[in-house]
């Protein structure tokens, strides 16, 4: 009779070739991220047409552009906290239901208040689904490629955002601005069915929380179908088995790292959203057609997809300073986007600039999915992404206010560049703080690189 044994579930993932089940998880989450990327950009794409139809001023409409960001911040703070207690899959599914339903309803808006309300509600779902998806992907990947995997997911996110630009360039003219909201809402229905049927719960989460050993065994067999688990009497994991609290991110020596991470997110999102919220309108003001303006933003998102993967791979290999340098190098390119140039040169600049601006942002997103342990990973990612929306709210508001004062594209893009510069400095400080934290905890630098916990 075979002797019963205990199995650390990390052994199913670390140091082994990716299995079909792991690849399936990533592909499902990538599809979801593409849909979420589309949804996040819908109102920015529709804004020029809505402003003309409703006769609203830019200053009046600026607060509407921030609605989904307020919602995202709320969902990221609350739903991800529940994701570390209830499980990843349930929060992801709930998020999809919320954002798809209210995205569809937004197409029926007849006033700024209605649009704000529906976009706020949709943002709650996005705030729960995106960070929890980051946590789930990280928990099915070996440490050494976690950042790369998260970066790959945000490539899909940026492809979805880029698709929104190209789709809206056609559909707004042919069917009116509500069409892009209807497309986003209806596209989520088949996605929800597929996720409910095929997306597994995190095996690491189940073991950390000591839940449902039969379910853990079933997932283990799917992850490694070639292995025999008949003699396994108990599944364990060499991580802290604790329950997260609202103070977990600021205790046990994590306060400095967490605060610097939040600062970097806020600064990055401020500059990022000055561009994505107002660039179509700024270009329209400068004489470009709505189609040209939305296409330029679509190219910007496409460039971000390229930069996302490059930065994430470099993060796994070289650490936090790669992301810091990415933001610093994006400063002169962002300033150049404010210059009066031919449309072809402008579009090329949008493509190049996005490699740094959006590539750096996705590097940050990947970072927040790698520096926290399982019991608080969803909350760690959620709070960083959620509080970062303070910058995403401030960016459109600052841009709208500057435009009411008579400032144009050069001034707004120069302001965005300042925020990217400060973000880079925050990340250099974060790299130092993370190294000091690891030294206090007795973690060797070599093992950090191998594990993907960027330093």
C-alpha positions as CSV (number, residue, x, y, z in Angstrom):
1,X,0.0,0.0,0.0
2,X,1.4,3.4,-1.0
3,X,2.3,5.7,1.8
4,X,0.1,8.9,2.2
5,X,1.9,12.1,1.5
6,X,1.5,15.9,1.8
7,X,1.9,18.0,-1.3
8,X,2.7,21.7,-1.6
9,X,0.6,23.0,-4.4
10,X,3.4,25.4,-5.4
11,X,5.2,22.2,-6.7
12,X,2.4,21.9,-9.3
13,X,3.4,25.3,-10.8
14,X,7.0,26.3,-9.9
15,X,9.8,25.0,-12.1
16,X,7.6,23.1,-14.5
17,X,6.4,23.7,-18.0
18,X,3.1,25.5,-18.4
19,X,0.2,23.1,-18.6
20,X,-2.9,23.3,-20.7
21,X,-5.0,24.4,-17.7
22,X,-2.7,27.3,-16.8
23,X,-2.6,28.5,-20.4
24,X,-6.4,28.3,-20.5
25,X,-6.7,30.5,-17.4
26,X,-4.5,33.2,-19.0
27,X,-6.3,33.1,-22.3
28,X,-9.7,33.4,-20.6
29,X,-8.5,36.3,-18.6
30,X,-6.9,37.9,-21.6
31,X,-10.3,37.8,-23.4
32,X,-11.9,39.4,-20.4
33,X,-9.3,42.1,-20.3
34,X,-9.8,42.9,-23.9
35,X,-13.5,43.5,-23.2
36,X,-12.7,45.6,-20.2
37,X,-10.2,47.7,-22.2
38,X,-12.9,48.4,-24.7
39,X,-15.4,49.4,-21.9
40,X,-13.0,51.7,-20.1
41,X,-12.6,53.8,-23.3
42,X,-16.2,54.0,-24.5
43,X,-17.1,57.4,-23.0
44,X,-13.8,59.0,-24.2
45,X,-14.6,57.8,-27.7
46,X,-18.1,59.0,-27.6
47,X,-17.4,62.4,-25.9
48,X,-16.9,64.6,-29.0
49,X,-20.2,63.4,-30.5
50,X,-22.1,63.7,-27.1
51,X,-20.7,67.2,-26.5
52,X,-22.1,68.3,-29.9
53,X,-25.5,66.5,-29.5
54,X,-26.1,67.7,-26.0
55,X,-24.6,71.2,-26.4
56,X,-22.5,70.7,-23.2
57,X,-19.3,72.5,-22.5
58,X,-16.0,70.6,-21.8
59,X,-15.9,71.9,-18.2
60,X,-19.4,70.6,-17.6
61,X,-18.7,67.2,-19.1
62,X,-15.3,66.7,-17.4
63,X,-17.0,65.3,-14.3
64,X,-19.0,62.8,-16.4
65,X,-15.7,61.5,-17.9
66,X,-14.5,60.7,-14.3
67,X,-17.7,58.7,-13.3
68,X,-16.4,55.2,-14.1
69,X,-13.1,56.1,-12.3
70,X,-15.0,56.9,-9.1
71,X,-16.9,53.6,-9.5
72,X,-13.6,51.7,-10.3
73,X,-12.0,53.1,-7.1
74,X,-15.0,52.0,-5.1
75,X,-15.1,48.5,-6.6
76,X,-11.4,48.0,-6.3
77,X,-11.3,48.9,-2.6
78,X,-14.4,46.9,-1.6
79,X,-14.7,43.9,-4.0
80,X,-11.0,43.0,-4.0
81,X,-11.1,42.9,-0.2
82,X,-13.9,40.4,-0.6
83,X,-11.9,38.6,-3.3
84,X,-9.3,37.7,-0.7
85,X,-12.0,36.3,1.5
86,X,-14.7,34.8,-0.8
87,X,-12.5,33.7,-3.7
88,X,-11.3,35.1,-7.1
89,X,-13.9,33.5,-9.4
90,X,-17.0,34.8,-7.7
91,X,-15.8,38.4,-7.7
92,X,-14.7,38.2,-11.3
93,X,-18.1,37.0,-12.4
94,X,-19.9,39.5,-10.3
95,X,-17.7,42.3,-11.8
96,X,-18.6,41.1,-15.4
97,X,-22.3,41.2,-14.7
98,X,-22.1,44.7,-13.2
99,X,-20.0,46.4,-15.8
100,X,-21.7,44.8,-18.8
101,X,-25.2,45.6,-17.6
102,X,-24.5,49.2,-16.9
103,X,-22.4,49.7,-20.0
104,X,-25.4,48.7,-22.1
105,X,-27.8,50.9,-20.1
106,X,-25.5,53.9,-20.6
107,X,-26.4,53.9,-24.3
108,X,-29.9,55.1,-23.4
109,X,-28.6,58.1,-21.4
110,X,-30.3,61.4,-22.2
111,X,-28.5,63.7,-19.7
112,X,-25.2,64.1,-18.0
113,X,-26.6,62.9,-14.7
114,X,-27.8,59.7,-16.2
115,X,-24.5,59.1,-18.0
116,X,-22.6,59.7,-14.8
117,X,-24.8,57.3,-12.8
118,X,-24.5,54.4,-15.3
119,X,-20.8,54.9,-15.9
120,X,-20.2,55.0,-12.1
121,X,-22.0,51.7,-11.7
122,X,-20.1,50.1,-14.6
123,X,-16.9,51.2,-13.0
124,X,-17.7,49.3,-9.8
125,X,-17.7,46.0,-11.8
126,X,-14.5,46.9,-13.6
127,X,-12.8,47.7,-10.3
128,X,-13.6,44.3,-8.9
129,X,-12.9,42.2,-12.0
130,X,-9.5,43.6,-13.2
131,X,-7.4,43.5,-10.0
132,X,-8.9,40.1,-9.0
133,X,-8.1,38.8,-12.5
134,X,-4.5,40.0,-11.9
135,X,-4.4,38.0,-8.7
136,X,-5.8,34.9,-10.2
137,X,-3.4,34.9,-13.1
138,X,-0.4,35.4,-10.8
139,X,-1.5,32.5,-8.7
140,X,-1.5,30.1,-11.6
141,X,1.9,31.2,-13.0
142,X,5.5,30.4,-11.9
143,X,7.0,33.3,-10.0
144,X,9.6,33.9,-12.7
145,X,7.0,34.8,-15.4
146,X,4.3,36.4,-13.3
147,X,5.0,40.0,-14.4
148,X,5.3,38.8,-18.0
149,X,1.9,37.1,-17.8
150,X,0.2,40.1,-16.3
151,X,1.8,42.2,-19.0
152,X,0.4,39.9,-21.6
153,X,-3.1,40.3,-20.1
154,X,-2.7,44.1,-20.4
155,X,-1.6,43.7,-24.0
156,X,-5.1,42.2,-24.5
157,X,-6.5,45.1,-22.5
158,X,-4.9,47.7,-24.8
159,X,-5.9,45.7,-27.9
160,X,-9.5,46.0,-26.6
161,X,-9.0,49.8,-26.0
162,X,-7.5,50.2,-29.5
163,X,-10.4,48.2,-31.0
164,X,-12.7,50.7,-29.3
165,X,-11.0,53.6,-31.2
166,X,-11.3,51.9,-34.6
167,X,-14.9,50.6,-34.0
168,X,-16.1,54.0,-32.7
169,X,-14.6,55.7,-35.8
170,X,-17.1,53.8,-37.9
171,X,-20.1,53.1,-35.6
172,X,-20.5,56.7,-34.2
173,X,-20.9,58.1,-37.7
174,X,-23.1,55.3,-39.0
175,X,-25.3,54.5,-35.9
176,X,-24.7,57.3,-33.4
177,X,-22.7,57.3,-30.1
178,X,-25.0,54.9,-28.2
179,X,-23.9,52.1,-30.4
180,X,-20.5,51.7,-28.8
181,X,-22.1,51.2,-25.4
182,X,-24.5,48.6,-26.8
183,X,-21.6,46.7,-28.3
184,X,-19.7,46.6,-25.0
185,X,-22.7,45.4,-23.0
186,X,-23.8,42.7,-25.4
187,X,-20.3,41.3,-26.0
188,X,-20.0,40.4,-22.3
189,X,-22.9,37.9,-22.4
190,X,-21.0,35.0,-24.1
191,X,-17.9,36.0,-22.1
192,X,-19.8,35.5,-18.8
193,X,-21.1,32.1,-19.9
194,X,-17.6,30.9,-20.8
195,X,-16.0,32.2,-17.6
196,X,-18.7,30.6,-15.4
197,X,-18.1,27.2,-17.1
198,X,-14.3,27.1,-17.5
199,X,-12.5,29.5,-15.2
200,X,-11.2,27.7,-12.1
201,X,-10.8,29.1,-8.6
202,X,-7.3,29.9,-7.5
203,X,-5.8,26.7,-6.1
204,X,-3.3,28.7,-4.0
205,X,-6.3,30.7,-2.5
206,X,-8.2,27.5,-1.6
207,X,-5.2,26.0,0.2
208,X,-4.3,29.2,2.0
209,X,-7.8,29.5,3.2
210,X,-8.0,25.8,4.1
211,X,-11.1,25.3,1.9
212,X,-12.7,22.3,0.1
213,X,-9.8,19.7,-0.2
214,X,-11.8,17.8,-2.8
215,X,-12.0,20.8,-5.0
216,X,-8.3,21.4,-4.6
217,X,-7.6,17.8,-5.7
218,X,-9.8,18.2,-8.7
219,X,-8.0,21.4,-9.8
220,X,-4.6,19.7,-9.2
221,X,-5.6,16.9,-11.5
222,X,-6.5,19.5,-14.2
223,X,-3.2,21.4,-13.7
224,X,-1.1,18.3,-13.8
225,X,-3.1,15.5,-15.5
226,X,0.0,13.4,-16.0
227,X,0.6,13.1,-12.2
228,X,-0.8,10.6,-9.7
229,X,-2.5,12.2,-6.7
230,X,-4.1,9.1,-5.2
231,X,-1.6,9.0,-2.3
232,X,-1.9,12.7,-1.4
233,X,-3.7,13.0,1.9
234,X,-3.2,16.8,2.3
235,X,-2.5,19.8,0.2
236,X,-0.4,22.6,1.7
237,X,1.4,25.8,0.6
238,X,4.5,27.4,2.1
239,X,2.9,30.8,2.5
240,X,1.3,32.6,5.4
241,X,-2.3,31.3,6.0
242,X,-3.8,34.5,7.3
243,X,-7.0,36.4,6.8
244,X,-6.5,39.9,5.3
245,X,-7.6,43.0,7.1
246,X,-7.9,46.6,5.9
247,X,-4.5,47.4,7.5
248,X,-2.6,44.4,6.1
249,X,-1.0,46.6,3.4
250,X,0.6,48.9,5.9
251,X,1.8,46.5,8.5
252,X,4.7,44.0,8.8
253,X,7.2,46.5,7.2
254,X,5.1,47.0,4.1
255,X,4.1,50.7,4.7
256,X,6.8,52.4,2.7
257,X,6.6,50.1,-0.3
258,X,2.8,50.3,-0.4
259,X,2.7,54.1,-0.1
260,X,5.3,54.6,-2.8
261,X,3.5,52.2,-5.0
262,X,0.2,54.1,-4.5
263,X,2.1,57.4,-5.3
264,X,3.5,56.0,-8.5
265,X,0.0,54.8,-9.6
266,X,-1.6,58.2,-8.8
267,X,1.1,60.1,-10.7
268,X,1.0,57.7,-13.7
269,X,-2.7,57.7,-14.0
270,X,-2.9,61.5,-13.8
271,X,-0.7,62.0,-16.8
272,X,-2.2,58.9,-18.6
273,X,-5.8,60.2,-18.3
274,X,-5.0,63.7,-19.4
275,X,-4.1,62.1,-22.7
276,X,-6.8,59.4,-23.0
277,X,-9.6,61.6,-21.8
278,X,-8.9,64.8,-23.8
279,X,-6.7,63.9,-26.8
280,X,-9.6,63.2,-29.2
281,X,-11.2,66.5,-28.2
282,X,-7.9,68.4,-28.4
283,X,-7.2,67.0,-31.9
284,X,-10.8,67.9,-33.0
285,X,-10.2,71.4,-31.8
286,X,-7.0,71.6,-33.8
287,X,-8.9,70.8,-37.0
288,X,-8.7,67.0,-37.2
289,X,-11.9,65.1,-37.9
290,X,-13.6,63.0,-35.2
291,X,-12.6,59.9,-37.1
292,X,-8.9,61.0,-37.2
293,X,-9.0,62.0,-33.5
294,X,-10.4,58.6,-32.4
295,X,-8.1,56.7,-34.7
296,X,-5.1,58.5,-33.2
297,X,-6.2,57.4,-29.7
298,X,-6.7,53.9,-31.0
299,X,-3.1,53.9,-32.3
300,X,-2.0,55.1,-28.9
301,X,-3.7,52.1,-27.2
302,X,-2.2,49.8,-29.8
303,X,1.3,51.2,-29.0
304,X,0.6,50.5,-25.4
305,X,-0.1,46.9,-26.2
306,X,3.4,46.6,-27.6
307,X,5.1,48.4,-24.8
308,X,3.1,46.5,-22.1
309,X,4.7,43.2,-23.1
310,X,8.2,44.5,-23.4
311,X,8.1,46.3,-20.0
312,X,6.6,43.3,-18.3
313,X,9.2,40.9,-19.6
314,X,11.9,43.3,-18.5
315,X,10.3,43.6,-15.1
316,X,10.6,39.9,-14.5
317,X,14.3,39.9,-15.5
318,X,15.6,43.2,-14.2
319,X,13.2,44.6,-11.6
320,X,11.4,47.8,-10.7
321,X,14.0,50.2,-12.1
322,X,13.0,49.1,-15.6
323,X,9.5,50.6,-15.1
324,X,11.1,53.8,-13.6
325,X,13.3,54.4,-16.6
326,X,10.3,53.7,-18.9
327,X,8.4,56.6,-17.4
328,X,11.4,58.9,-17.5
329,X,12.0,58.2,-21.2
330,X,8.4,58.9,-22.0
331,X,8.7,62.5,-20.8
332,X,10.3,64.1,-24.0
333,X,8.0,62.0,-26.3
334,X,4.9,63.2,-24.4
335,X,6.0,66.8,-24.8
336,X,6.6,66.3,-28.5
337,X,3.0,65.2,-29.0
338,X,1.9,68.7,-28.2
339,X,3.7,70.1,-31.3
340,X,1.9,71.2,-34.4
341,X,2.8,68.5,-36.9
342,X,1.3,66.6,-39.9
343,X,-1.3,63.9,-39.0
344,X,1.0,61.1,-40.1
345,X,3.8,62.2,-37.8
346,X,1.4,62.8,-34.9
347,X,0.0,59.2,-35.2
348,X,3.6,57.8,-35.3
349,X,4.3,59.9,-32.1
350,X,1.2,58.4,-30.5
351,X,2.4,54.9,-31.3
352,X,5.9,55.6,-29.8
353,X,4.7,57.5,-26.8
354,X,2.3,54.8,-25.8
355,X,5.2,52.3,-25.5
356,X,6.4,54.4,-22.6
357,X,3.2,55.8,-21.1
358,X,1.0,52.7,-21.3
359,X,3.9,50.3,-21.2
360,X,5.1,51.8,-18.0
361,X,1.5,51.7,-16.6
362,X,1.2,48.0,-17.3
363,X,4.6,47.5,-15.7
364,X,3.1,49.1,-12.5
365,X,0.0,46.8,-12.8
366,X,2.3,43.8,-13.1
367,X,4.3,45.0,-10.1
368,X,1.3,45.2,-7.8
369,X,0.4,41.6,-8.7
370,X,3.8,40.3,-7.6
371,X,4.9,42.0,-4.4
372,X,2.1,40.8,-2.1
373,X,1.4,37.3,-0.7
374,X,-1.6,35.2,-1.7
375,X,-3.8,36.1,1.3
376,X,-3.7,39.8,0.4
377,X,-2.8,39.8,-3.3
378,X,-6.2,40.8,-4.7
379,X,-6.5,43.6,-2.1
380,X,-3.0,44.7,-2.8
381,X,-3.6,44.9,-6.5
382,X,-7.1,46.4,-6.0
383,X,-6.1,49.2,-3.6
384,X,-3.1,50.2,-5.8
385,X,-5.3,50.3,-9.0
386,X,-8.2,51.8,-7.1
387,X,-6.3,54.6,-5.3
388,X,-4.5,55.2,-8.6
389,X,-7.9,56.3,-9.9
390,X,-7.4,59.5,-7.8
391,X,-5.0,60.5,-10.5
392,X,-7.3,59.2,-13.2
393,X,-10.0,61.4,-11.8
394,X,-7.7,64.4,-11.4
395,X,-6.2,64.1,-14.9
396,X,-9.4,64.8,-16.9
397,X,-10.5,67.4,-14.3
398,X,-7.2,69.3,-14.6
399,X,-7.3,69.0,-18.4
400,X,-10.8,70.3,-18.6
401,X,-10.0,73.2,-16.3
402,X,-6.9,74.2,-18.3
403,X,-8.9,74.1,-21.5
404,X,-11.4,76.5,-20.0
405,X,-8.5,78.9,-19.2
406,X,-7.6,78.8,-22.9
407,X,-4.7,76.3,-22.8
408,X,-4.4,73.9,-25.7
409,X,-2.6,70.7,-26.6
410,X,1.0,71.8,-25.9
411,X,0.3,72.9,-22.3
412,X,-1.8,69.8,-21.4
413,X,0.8,67.4,-22.7
414,X,3.6,69.2,-21.0
415,X,1.7,68.9,-17.8
416,X,1.2,65.2,-18.3
417,X,5.0,64.8,-18.9
418,X,5.6,66.4,-15.4
419,X,3.5,63.7,-13.8
420,X,5.4,60.9,-15.6
421,X,8.7,62.4,-14.4
422,X,7.6,62.4,-10.8
423,X,6.2,58.8,-11.2
424,X,9.7,57.7,-12.4
425,X,11.3,59.2,-9.3
426,X,8.8,57.5,-7.0
427,X,9.6,54.1,-8.6
428,X,13.3,54.6,-8.0
429,X,12.5,55.2,-4.3
430,X,10.3,52.2,-4.3
431,X,13.1,50.0,-5.6
432,X,15.3,51.1,-2.7
433,X,12.5,50.6,-0.2
434,X,11.7,47.1,-1.5
435,X,15.3,46.0,-1.4
436,X,15.6,47.2,2.3
437,X,12.3,45.4,3.1
438,X,13.7,42.2,1.6
439,X,16.9,42.6,3.6
440,X,15.0,43.0,6.8
441,X,13.0,39.9,6.0
442,X,16.1,37.9,5.2
443,X,15.2,37.4,1.5
444,X,18.2,37.1,-0.9
445,X,18.2,39.2,-4.0
446,X,18.8,36.1,-6.2
447,X,15.7,34.4,-4.9
448,X,13.7,37.6,-5.5
449,X,14.7,37.6,-9.2
450,X,13.9,33.9,-9.5
451,X,10.5,34.3,-7.8
452,X,9.4,37.3,-9.8
453,X,9.1,39.6,-6.8
454,X,10.6,42.6,-8.5
455,X,13.0,44.6,-6.6
